[in-house]
Amino acid sequence: MLNVIKSLTKRQKRGIMLTLDSGLIILAIVFALAAQGLPGGVLPHLIDYMTVLPYVLIFGVAVSLWLGVCTTQLNSYEGAAIGTTGVFAASLVAISIIMSWIVGLTLPTSVHVVFGAAFFSLVVIARTVLLQVVLAIYRRSSSRCRVLIYGAGTTGTQIVSALRRHESIEPVAFVDDNAAIQGLNVANIPVYNPLRIAEVAKEKQIDRVLLAIPSLTLPKQAQIARRLEQMGLEVQALPSFAQLIGGEALLDKFKPLHAHSFLNRDEFDHSLNDGSACYAGKVVLVSGAGGSIGSELSRQVLDCRPTKLVLFELSELALYNADLELRQVTEGANIEIVPVLGSITEARQVRKVLMEHDVDVILHAAAYKHVPLVESNPLAGLVNNVFGTQTLAEQALQANVERFILISSDKAVRPTNVMGASKRLAELVIQDLAANRSGAGGTIFSMVRFGNVLGSSGSVVPLFQDQLRRGGPLTVTDPAVERYFMTVQEAVKLVLQAGAMAEGGEVFVLDMGKPIQIFQLAKQVIESAGYTLRDAENPDGDIEIAFTGLRPGEKMSEELTLSGELIGTRNPKIFSAREEGLSEMEVARALRRLREAMVASNEDMARAVIMGWVEGFGQASVADDLDRKLS
């Protein structure tokens, strides 16, 4: 039967309804004649009315098509549709009176009035019965989704009204925190206490829960959703009316926040001044140009007015986005943008790019930087970060590039993870080239070391904000973990200034202020979004902070120098670190052993090479473990 109903075309459905209404017209006139108790009985008067009936039927079909009564869907037959039926019935009364007068049929006016009222009632009753019959067929012939609605307020009752018209969804129960309506029926559906959700879901075979509580904050809704999902229920949240019409953001309650608002210090915002002369009128290549730091380097280099900017990037999507943005910025500025899709580990491609574009300055930001990922994929991280740096630097030397600036990390200082160790090895490669192979008038090699960048991809603040949008919790590894932070804008500005003042072999260290506790940063993110922290002291708060424990290779705190000795420069925010590197033979031996590990695809061998040549690798982690035990 269900398949028959579904196979009906619109024309067939319209024909069925017209036939039904025509039958109801005949039934209504019979009822009207019988109800009036006319002399001689119903049959003689019905025979006399047969001269009028064809005209009434034809007129009825025409009016039904015109008003759309026969095409109104059963599940939409209410309100305006019933009013239209009233107009339809009144029209039939009028045509019945007019045609009876024309043919000389003398019937009391009350007969026509009762006929219209009877027809109207029969149409409404017939459609109501038909709807229930069709719904019953659907219930028996197909699996319907049984829905429990969380929230019996205005939104919940509106949802019930809408769902009752749906052929495959059946609202069966409410739950609501309002004790005044618990145990009552709202929209003919029982309301239960939320504490009984598991019991109600099992008893009524609930398939899905709809959260009809848009007045609650997103974190509160997320908390409820997580609790329901743990019961094995599918949960969907319904937006408020303001959200549906665009008056309120669907996913983001809080206003966008600038990264510098989490620094707890003044942001460095001095101009490049004389430093811009190092890049003005030059051909500048930025490796990793699609990343957070690389793209900001590209933006700020453009302010220095180079003649050409070469964007070297491994990711196609990142390169496309960076190229698109920078071309719009440089439109009409007579600065050529050259996107290059490739890897810094490919010596032939790197050589071709440097020679073809006659590159003057290289800003090397390309690196795998996410500690857990590199820890899980050490060989890939070492190839990209160490041998990629070696390839790019050696080709820069052969191409007589003026300046090469390596973007390093504070994780390179006594690293406990492969990512930090790879950055330290990259620094040793650059120090070796600067000391032994960069003669007078040759390439000036330098490196700039700094800590975490707020707002960069994969950094902690965007992660916290994403967790906040999903209702928390915010995850912190350890309450005592702390890191140095800068905004990407101030870090890049200082990198460019440091690169401009380099004379060869310097390890520049940026002044990043005092380290910030990640736990305090998480609290700040929560409070800046207008929420409250949920903890033992405030169990009714919005967002909780969960401690997950230090990840493999992660330190409690970072350092900026190996020696602790910093030398001031003409910029108060930039220091030069006095650090000893390896000899040329030692660097060559370390890289040779590392290549052997790569060829053998031996991770243990690669870690052994790191431990042998990178100061502090594997030792700081032991110290951190001891600190945690003592505390």
C-alpha positions as CSV (number, residue, x, y, z in Angstrom):
1,M,0.0,0.0,0.0
2,L,2.8,2.4,0.9
3,N,4.5,1.8,-2.5
4,V,1.2,2.6,-4.2
5,I,0.8,5.9,-2.4
6,K,4.4,6.9,-3.2
7,S,4.0,6.0,-6.8
8,L,1.0,8.4,-7.3
9,T,1.7,11.4,-9.5
10,K,0.5,14.9,-8.7
11,R,-2.1,14.6,-11.4
12,Q,-3.4,11.3,-10.0
13,K,-3.5,12.7,-6.5
14,R,-5.4,15.8,-7.7
15,G,-7.9,13.5,-9.6
16,I,-8.5,11.5,-6.4
17,M,-9.2,14.6,-4.3
18,L,-11.6,16.0,-7.0
19,T,-13.5,12.8,-7.1
20,L,-13.7,12.7,-3.3
21,D,-14.9,16.3,-3.2
22,S,-17.5,15.6,-5.9
23,G,-18.8,12.7,-3.8
24,L,-18.9,14.9,-0.8
25,I,-21.0,17.5,-2.7
26,I,-23.6,14.8,-3.4
27,L,-23.5,13.5,0.2
28,A,-23.8,17.1,1.5
29,I,-26.9,17.9,-0.6
30,V,-28.6,14.6,0.5
31,F,-27.8,15.5,4.1
32,A,-29.2,19.0,3.7
33,L,-32.5,17.8,2.1
34,A,-32.9,15.2,4.8
35,A,-32.1,17.6,7.6
36,Q,-34.8,20.0,6.6
37,G,-37.7,17.4,6.8
38,L,-39.3,18.7,3.5
39,P,-42.8,17.3,2.6
40,G,-42.8,14.2,0.4
41,G,-39.4,13.0,1.7
42,V,-35.9,13.3,0.4
43,L,-36.1,11.4,-2.9
44,P,-38.6,13.6,-4.9
45,H,-36.6,16.8,-3.9
46,L,-33.3,15.0,-4.8
47,I,-34.7,14.1,-8.2
48,D,-35.7,17.7,-8.8
49,Y,-32.2,18.9,-7.7
50,M,-30.6,16.6,-10.3
51,T,-31.2,19.4,-12.9
52,V,-29.0,21.7,-10.8
53,L,-26.4,19.1,-9.5
54,P,-24.3,18.8,-12.7
55,Y,-23.7,22.6,-12.7
56,V,-22.8,22.6,-9.1
57,L,-20.3,19.7,-9.6
58,I,-18.7,21.4,-12.7
59,F,-18.5,24.7,-10.8
60,G,-17.1,22.9,-7.7
61,V,-14.3,21.3,-9.8
62,A,-13.4,24.6,-11.3
63,V,-13.4,26.5,-8.0
64,S,-11.4,23.7,-6.3
65,L,-8.7,23.9,-9.0
66,W,-8.7,27.7,-8.8
67,L,-8.4,27.9,-5.0
68,G,-6.0,24.9,-4.9
69,V,-8.2,22.9,-2.4
70,C,-7.6,19.7,-4.3
71,T,-3.8,20.2,-4.5
72,T,-3.2,21.0,-0.8
73,Q,-1.1,18.3,0.9
74,L,-2.8,16.4,3.7
75,N,0.0,17.2,6.2
76,S,-0.4,20.9,5.4
77,Y,-4.2,21.0,5.7
78,E,-4.7,23.5,8.5
79,G,-5.1,27.2,9.1
80,A,-5.2,28.9,5.7
81,A,-6.2,25.7,3.9
82,I,-9.3,25.4,6.1
83,G,-10.2,29.0,5.4
84,T,-9.9,28.3,1.7
85,T,-12.3,25.4,2.1
86,G,-14.8,27.8,3.7
87,V,-14.6,30.0,0.6
88,F,-15.1,26.9,-1.5
89,A,-18.2,25.9,0.4
90,A,-19.6,29.4,0.3
91,S,-19.1,29.5,-3.5
92,L,-21.0,26.2,-3.8
93,V,-23.9,27.7,-1.8
94,A,-24.0,30.7,-4.1
95,I,-24.0,28.6,-7.3
96,S,-26.6,26.3,-5.8
97,I,-29.0,29.2,-5.1
98,I,-28.4,30.8,-8.5
99,M,-28.9,27.6,-10.5
100,S,-32.0,26.6,-8.5
101,W,-33.5,30.0,-9.2
102,I,-32.7,29.7,-12.9
103,V,-34.3,26.3,-13.4
104,G,-37.3,27.3,-11.2
105,L,-36.5,25.0,-8.3
106,T,-38.2,26.2,-5.2
107,L,-36.1,25.1,-2.2
108,P,-35.9,26.9,1.1
109,T,-32.7,29.0,1.4
110,S,-31.9,27.0,4.6
111,V,-31.3,23.9,2.4
112,H,-28.5,25.7,0.5
113,V,-27.0,27.0,3.7
114,V,-27.0,23.6,5.4
115,F,-25.6,22.1,2.2
116,G,-22.6,24.5,2.4
117,A,-22.1,23.8,6.1
118,A,-22.3,20.1,5.6
119,F,-19.9,20.2,2.7
120,F,-17.4,22.2,4.6
121,S,-17.5,19.8,7.6
122,L,-17.3,16.7,5.4
123,V,-14.2,18.1,3.6
124,V,-12.3,18.9,6.8
125,I,-13.3,15.5,8.4
126,A,-12.4,13.6,5.3
127,R,-8.9,15.1,5.0
128,T,-8.2,14.6,8.7
129,V,-9.2,11.0,8.4
130,L,-7.2,10.5,5.2
131,L,-4.1,12.0,6.9
132,Q,-4.4,9.6,9.8
133,V,-4.9,6.7,7.5
134,V,-1.8,7.6,5.4
135,L,0.3,8.2,8.6
136,A,-0.9,4.8,9.9
137,I,0.2,3.2,6.6
138,Y,3.6,4.9,6.9
139,R,4.0,3.8,10.5
140,R,3.3,0.2,9.6
141,S,5.2,0.1,6.4
142,S,8.4,2.0,7.2
143,S,10.7,2.6,10.1
144,R,10.1,6.0,11.6
145,C,12.6,8.0,13.6
146,R,11.3,8.3,17.2
147,V,12.4,11.7,18.6
148,L,12.7,13.0,22.1
149,I,12.8,16.8,22.4
150,Y,14.9,18.4,25.1
151,G,13.0,21.6,26.0
152,A,9.2,21.9,26.1
153,G,9.2,25.7,25.6
154,T,8.1,27.7,22.6
155,T,10.8,26.2,20.3
156,G,10.0,22.7,21.4
157,T,6.3,23.0,20.7
158,Q,6.9,24.6,17.3
159,I,9.2,21.7,16.5
160,V,6.5,19.2,17.4
161,S,4.1,20.9,15.1
162,A,6.5,20.8,12.3
163,L,7.5,17.2,12.9
164,R,4.0,15.9,12.9
165,R,3.8,16.8,9.3
166,H,6.8,14.7,8.5
167,E,6.2,11.2,7.2
168,S,9.3,9.6,8.7
169,I,9.8,11.4,12.1
170,E,7.6,10.9,15.1
171,P,8.0,13.1,18.3
172,V,7.1,10.9,21.3
173,A,8.3,12.8,24.4
174,F,9.6,16.0,26.0
175,V,12.2,16.4,28.7
176,D,12.5,19.8,30.5
177,D,14.3,21.2,33.5
178,N,11.1,23.2,34.5
179,A,9.6,21.2,37.3
180,A,6.3,23.0,36.9
181,I,5.5,21.2,33.6
182,Q,7.1,17.8,34.3
183,G,4.4,15.2,34.4
184,L,2.0,17.3,32.2
185,N,1.3,17.0,28.5
186,V,2.5,19.7,26.1
187,A,1.2,19.6,22.6
188,N,-0.3,16.2,23.5
189,I,3.2,14.8,24.4
190,P,4.3,13.9,27.9
191,V,7.0,15.9,29.6
192,Y,9.6,14.1,31.7
193,N,12.4,15.1,34.1
194,P,15.8,15.1,32.3
195,L,17.2,12.8,35.0
196,R,14.9,10.1,33.5
197,I,16.2,10.4,29.9
198,A,17.9,7.0,29.9
199,E,14.8,5.3,31.2
200,V,12.5,7.2,28.8
201,A,14.8,6.5,25.8
202,K,14.7,2.8,26.5
203,E,11.0,2.6,27.3
204,K,9.9,4.6,24.2
205,Q,12.7,3.3,21.9
206,I,14.1,6.8,21.2
207,D,16.3,7.1,18.1
208,R,17.3,10.7,18.3
209,V,17.3,13.7,20.8
210,L,16.7,17.2,19.5
211,L,18.0,20.0,21.7
212,A,15.3,22.7,21.5
213,I,16.9,25.0,24.1
214,P,18.6,27.8,22.0
215,S,18.6,30.1,25.0
216,L,21.3,28.0,26.7
217,T,24.9,28.9,26.0
218,L,26.7,26.8,23.5
219,P,29.0,25.2,26.1
220,K,25.9,24.2,28.2
221,Q,24.3,22.6,25.1
222,A,27.6,20.8,24.3
223,Q,27.7,19.4,27.9
224,I,24.1,18.1,27.6
225,A,24.9,16.7,24.1
226,R,28.0,14.9,25.4
227,R,26.0,13.3,28.2
228,L,23.3,12.1,25.9
229,E,25.8,10.8,23.4
230,Q,27.4,8.7,26.2
231,M,24.0,7.0,26.5
232,G,24.3,6.0,22.9
233,L,21.7,8.6,21.6
234,E,22.1,10.6,18.5
235,V,21.9,14.3,19.4
236,Q,21.1,17.3,17.2
237,A,20.9,20.9,18.4
238,L,18.4,23.3,16.9
239,P,19.3,27.0,16.3
240,S,17.3,29.8,17.7
241,F,15.1,32.0,15.4
242,A,17.7,34.8,15.6
243,Q,20.3,32.4,14.4
244,L,18.2,31.1,11.6
245,I,17.6,34.6,10.2
246,G,21.2,35.5,10.5
247,G,20.9,37.8,13.5
248,E,23.2,35.7,15.6
249,A,26.2,33.5,14.8
250,L,25.4,29.8,14.7
251,L,28.7,28.5,16.1
252,D,30.6,31.4,17.6
253,K,29.1,33.3,20.5
254,F,32.2,35.2,21.3
255,K,33.7,38.1,19.4
256,P,37.0,37.6,17.5
257,L,40.0,38.3,19.7
258,H,43.4,39.6,18.6
259,A,46.3,37.3,19.5
260,H,48.1,40.1,21.3
261,S,45.4,40.2,24.0
262,F,46.8,37.0,25.5
263,L,50.4,38.3,25.7
264,N,50.0,40.1,29.0
265,R,52.6,42.6,27.7
266,D,52.9,45.3,25.2
267,E,53.3,44.1,21.6
268,F,56.5,45.2,19.7
269,D,55.3,47.4,16.9
270,H,58.3,49.4,15.8
271,S,58.8,49.9,12.1
272,L,61.7,48.2,10.2
273,N,63.4,51.6,9.6
274,D,66.9,50.9,8.2
275,G,66.2,47.2,8.1
276,S,63.9,47.5,5.1
277,A,66.9,48.6,2.9
278,C,68.2,45.0,3.1
279,Y,65.1,43.8,1.1
280,A,64.2,46.8,-1.0
281,G,64.9,46.4,-4.7
282,K,65.9,42.7,-4.1
283,V,64.6,39.3,-5.2
284,V,63.5,37.6,-2.0
285,L,62.6,33.9,-1.7
286,V,60.4,32.7,1.2
287,S,60.5,29.0,1.8
288,G,57.3,27.6,3.5
289,A,55.5,30.7,2.2
290,G,52.1,29.1,2.7
291,G,52.6,28.6,6.4
292,S,51.6,31.0,9.2
293,I,55.1,32.4,9.6
294,G,56.0,32.2,5.9
295,S,52.9,34.0,4.8
296,E,53.5,36.8,7.3
297,L,57.1,37.1,6.2
298,S,55.8,37.5,2.6
299,R,53.4,40.2,3.6
300,Q,55.9,42.2,5.6
301,V,58.6,41.8,2.9
302,L,56.2,43.4,0.4
303,D,56.2,46.5,2.6
304,C,60.0,46.7,1.9
305,R,59.3,47.0,-1.8
306,P,61.3,44.1,-3.3
307,T,61.4,43.7,-7.1
308,K,60.3,40.1,-6.9
309,L,59.0,37.7,-4.2
310,V,59.4,34.0,-4.8
311,L,56.9,31.9,-2.8
312,F,58.4,28.4,-2.3
313,E,55.9,26.0,-0.8
314,L,55.2,22.2,-0.7
315,S,51.5,22.4,-0.1
316,E,49.5,23.2,-3.2
317,L,46.5,24.6,-1.3
318,A,48.7,26.8,1.0
319,L,50.6,28.1,-2.0
320,Y,47.4,28.9,-3.9
321,N,46.0,30.9,-1.0
322,A,49.2,32.8,-0.4
323,D,49.6,33.6,-4.0
324,L,46.0,34.7,-4.4
325,E,46.2,37.0,-1.4
326,L,49.6,38.6,-2.2
327,R,48.7,39.2,-5.9
328,Q,45.7,41.2,-4.7
329,V,47.9,43.2,-2.3
330,T,50.6,44.0,-5.0
331,E,48.2,44.8,-7.8
332,G,49.7,47.9,-9.5
333,A,52.8,47.9,-7.2
334,N,55.3,46.6,-9.8
335,I,56.3,43.7,-7.6
336,E,56.4,40.3,-9.3
337,I,55.0,37.4,-7.4
338,V,56.4,34.0,-8.4
339,P,54.7,30.9,-6.9
340,V,56.9,27.7,-6.9
341,L,55.4,24.4,-5.9
342,G,58.1,22.1,-4.7
343,S,60.3,20.7,-1.8
344,I,63.5,22.2,-0.4
345,T,65.0,18.7,-0.4
346,E,65.1,18.6,-4.2
347,A,68.5,20.1,-5.0
348,R,68.0,20.4,-8.7
349,Q,64.7,22.3,-8.4
350,V,66.2,24.6,-5.7
351,R,69.2,25.3,-7.9
352,K,67.0,26.1,-10.9
353,V,64.8,28.5,-8.9
354,L,67.7,30.4,-7.3
355,M,69.6,30.8,-10.6
356,E,66.5,31.5,-12.8
357,H,65.2,34.3,-10.5
358,D,68.7,35.5,-9.4
359,V,67.6,35.4,-5.7
360,D,69.2,37.9,-3.3
361,V,67.7,37.0,0.0
362,I,66.3,33.7,1.4
363,L,64.0,33.6,4.4
364,H,63.9,29.9,5.3
365,A,60.7,29.2,7.2
366,A,59.9,25.8,5.7
367,A,59.8,23.1,8.4
368,Y,57.8,20.4,10.0
369,K,57.1,22.0,13.4
370,H,54.4,20.0,15.2
371,V,56.1,18.2,18.0
372,P,53.8,15.1,18.3
373,L,53.6,14.6,14.5
374,V,57.4,14.7,14.1
375,E,57.9,12.5,17.1
376,S,55.6,9.9,15.4
377,N,57.4,10.4,12.0
378,P,61.0,11.2,12.9
379,L,62.6,10.3,9.6
380,A,60.3,12.6,7.6
381,G,60.9,15.4,10.1
382,L,64.7,15.0,9.9
383,V,64.7,14.8,6.1
384,N,62.7,18.0,5.7
385,N,64.1,20.1,8.6
386,V,67.8,19.0,8.4
387,F,68.6,17.9,4.9
388,G,66.1,20.4,3.4
389,T,67.9,23.2,5.2
390,Q,71.3,21.9,4.1
391,T,70.2,21.6,0.5
392,L,68.7,25.1,0.4
393,A,71.7,26.7,2.2
394,E,74.3,25.0,0.0
395,Q,72.5,25.9,-3.2
396,A,72.2,29.5,-1.8
397,L,76.0,29.5,-1.4
398,Q,76.6,28.3,-4.9
399,A,74.1,30.8,-6.4
400,N,75.9,33.7,-4.5
401,V,72.7,34.6,-2.6
402,E,73.4,37.7,-0.4
403,R,71.6,36.6,2.8
404,F,70.2,33.4,4.2
405,I,68.1,33.7,7.4
406,L,67.0,30.5,9.1
407,I,63.8,30.6,11.2
408,S,64.6,28.5,14.2
409,S,62.8,27.6,17.5
410,D,63.4,27.7,21.2
411,K,62.7,23.9,21.1
412,A,66.2,23.6,19.5
413,V,67.8,24.3,22.9
414,R,68.6,21.1,24.7
415,P,65.7,19.4,22.9
416,T,63.7,16.5,24.3
417,N,61.9,15.8,21.0
418,V,62.9,15.0,17.4
419,M,61.4,18.2,16.1
420,G,63.6,20.4,18.4
421,A,66.6,18.2,17.6
422,S,66.0,18.6,13.9
423,K,66.0,22.4,14.3
424,R,69.2,22.3,16.3
425,L,70.9,20.2,13.6
426,A,69.7,22.7,11.0
427,E,71.3,25.5,13.2
428,L,74.5,23.5,13.3
429,V,74.5,23.2,9.5
430,I,74.0,26.9,9.1
431,Q,76.7,27.7,11.7
432,D,79.1,25.4,9.8
433,L,78.5,27.0,6.5
434,A,78.9,30.5,8.0
435,A,82.1,29.6,9.7
436,N,83.9,27.5,7.1
437,R,82.4,28.1,3.6
438,S,81.1,31.6,3.5
439,G,84.1,33.7,2.6
440,A,84.4,37.5,2.2
441,G,81.7,38.8,0.0
442,G,79.8,35.5,0.1
443,T,76.5,34.5,1.5
444,I,75.7,35.9,5.0
445,F,74.2,33.1,7.0
446,S,72.3,33.8,10.2
447,M,69.5,32.3,12.3
448,V,66.7,33.7,14.5
449,R,65.4,31.7,17.4
450,F,62.1,32.4,19.2
451,G,59.3,30.6,20.9
452,N,55.7,29.9,20.2
453,V,53.7,32.1,17.9
454,L,50.2,33.0,18.9
455,G,47.6,32.4,16.2
456,S,49.8,30.2,14.0
457,S,48.4,27.0,12.6
458,G,48.5,24.3,15.2
459,S,49.3,26.7,18.0
460,V,47.6,26.5,21.4
461,V,45.2,29.5,21.2
462,P,43.4,28.4,17.9
463,L,43.2,24.9,19.5
464,F,41.6,26.3,22.6
465,Q,39.2,28.5,20.7
466,D,38.1,25.4,18.6
467,Q,37.6,23.4,21.7
468,L,35.6,26.3,23.2
469,R,33.3,26.3,20.1
470,R,32.6,22.6,20.7
471,G,31.8,23.2,24.4
472,G,35.1,22.2,25.9
473,P,36.9,20.9,27.7
474,L,40.1,22.8,27.0
475,T,43.0,20.4,27.2
476,V,46.3,21.3,28.9
477,T,49.1,18.8,29.3
478,D,50.2,19.9,32.8
479,P,49.3,22.7,35.2
480,A,52.9,23.9,35.4
481,V,53.8,23.9,31.7
482,E,54.8,27.3,30.4
483,R,56.0,28.7,27.1
484,Y,57.3,31.9,25.5
485,F,54.8,33.6,23.2
486,M,54.9,36.2,20.5
487,T,52.4,37.3,17.9
488,V,53.3,36.3,14.4
489,Q,53.4,40.0,13.3
490,E,56.0,41.0,15.9
491,A,58.0,37.9,15.5
492,V,58.3,38.4,11.7
493,K,59.1,42.1,12.1
494,L,62.0,41.2,14.5
495,V,63.2,38.4,12.2
496,L,63.5,40.8,9.3
497,Q,65.4,43.3,11.4
498,A,67.7,40.6,12.7
499,G,68.3,39.3,9.2
500,A,69.2,42.8,8.1
501,M,71.8,43.4,10.8
502,A,73.4,40.0,10.4
503,E,77.1,39.9,9.5
504,G,77.5,36.1,9.5
505,G,77.0,33.1,11.8
506,E,74.9,34.9,14.4
507,V,72.3,33.1,16.5
508,F,69.7,35.8,17.1
509,V,67.3,35.4,20.1
510,L,64.2,37.5,20.3
511,D,63.0,39.1,23.6
512,M,59.7,37.3,24.2
513,G,59.0,38.6,27.7
514,K,58.3,36.3,30.5
515,P,57.0,32.7,29.8
516,I,53.3,32.2,30.2
517,Q,51.6,29.3,31.9
518,I,49.5,27.3,29.5
519,F,46.9,26.8,32.2
520,Q,46.6,30.5,32.8
521,L,46.3,31.1,29.1
522,A,43.5,28.5,28.9
523,K,41.6,30.4,31.7
524,Q,42.2,33.7,29.9
525,V,40.7,32.2,26.6
526,I,37.6,31.0,28.5
527,E,37.1,34.3,30.3
528,S,37.7,36.5,27.2
529,A,34.9,34.6,25.5
530,G,32.5,35.5,28.2
531,Y,32.4,32.1,29.8
532,T,33.3,30.9,33.3
533,L,35.7,28.2,34.3
534,R,34.1,25.0,35.7
535,D,36.2,23.4,38.4
536,A,35.9,22.2,42.0
537,E,35.3,25.7,43.3
538,N,32.8,26.5,40.6
539,P,31.0,23.3,39.5
540,D,28.3,25.3,37.7
541,G,30.8,27.0,35.4
542,D,30.6,26.8,31.6
543,I,33.9,25.3,30.5
544,E,36.3,22.9,32.2
545,I,40.1,22.4,31.7
546,A,41.3,18.8,31.4
547,F,44.9,17.8,32.1
548,T,46.2,15.2,29.7
549,G,49.8,14.7,30.8
550,L,52.9,15.7,28.9
551,R,53.1,14.2,25.4
552,P,56.2,12.3,24.2
553,G,59.2,14.7,23.8
554,E,57.4,17.6,25.5
555,K,59.2,19.8,28.1
556,M,57.7,21.6,31.1
557,S,59.4,24.8,29.9
558,E,61.6,26.0,27.1
559,E,65.0,27.8,27.0
560,L,66.3,30.4,24.5
561,T,70.0,29.8,24.7
562,L,72.5,27.0,25.4
563,S,74.9,29.1,27.3
564,G,72.5,31.6,28.9
565,E,74.8,34.4,27.6
566,L,73.1,37.1,25.5
567,I,74.7,40.0,23.8
568,G,72.7,43.1,23.1
569,T,72.2,44.6,19.6
570,R,71.1,48.0,18.4
571,N,67.6,46.7,18.7
572,P,66.6,46.2,22.4
573,K,64.3,43.3,21.4
574,I,67.0,41.4,19.6
575,F,69.9,39.6,21.2
576,S,72.8,37.6,19.9
577,A,73.6,34.3,21.7
578,R,77.2,33.3,22.1
579,E,77.1,29.5,21.3
580,E,79.7,27.0,20.2
581,G,78.9,24.9,17.2
582,L,80.4,21.7,15.8
583,S,83.5,21.5,13.7
584,E,83.2,21.0,9.9
585,M,84.3,17.4,10.3
586,E,81.8,16.7,13.1
587,V,78.9,18.2,11.1
588,A,79.9,16.1,8.1
589,R,80.1,13.0,10.2
590,A,76.8,13.6,11.9
591,L,75.0,14.3,8.6
592,R,76.6,11.2,7.0
593,R,75.4,9.0,9.8
594,L,72.0,10.5,9.6
595,R,71.8,9.8,5.9
596,E,72.7,6.2,6.6
597,A,69.8,6.0,9.0
598,M,67.5,7.5,6.4
599,V,68.6,5.0,3.7
600,A,68.1,2.2,6.2
601,S,64.8,3.7,7.3
602,N,66.0,3.0,10.8
603,E,64.3,5.3,13.4
604,D,66.4,4.0,16.3
605,M,69.6,4.7,14.4
606,A,68.4,8.2,13.6
607,R,67.6,8.9,17.3
608,A,71.1,7.6,18.3
609,V,72.7,10.0,15.8
610,I,70.7,12.9,17.4
611,M,71.7,11.8,20.9
612,G,75.3,11.7,19.9
613,W,75.5,15.1,18.3
614,V,72.8,17.3,19.7
615,E,73.6,18.7,23.2
616,G,71.0,17.8,25.8
617,F,68.9,15.5,23.7
618,G,67.3,12.9,26.0
619,Q,68.6,14.5,29.2
620,A,66.1,17.3,29.7
621,S,63.2,14.8,29.6
622,V,64.8,12.9,32.5
623,A,65.2,16.1,34.4
624,D,61.6,17.0,33.8
625,D,60.4,13.6,35.0
626,L,62.5,14.1,38.2
627,D,61.0,17.6,38.7
628,R,57.5,16.2,38.4
629,K,58.2,13.4,40.9
630,L,59.7,15.9,43.4
631,S,56.8,18.3,43.0
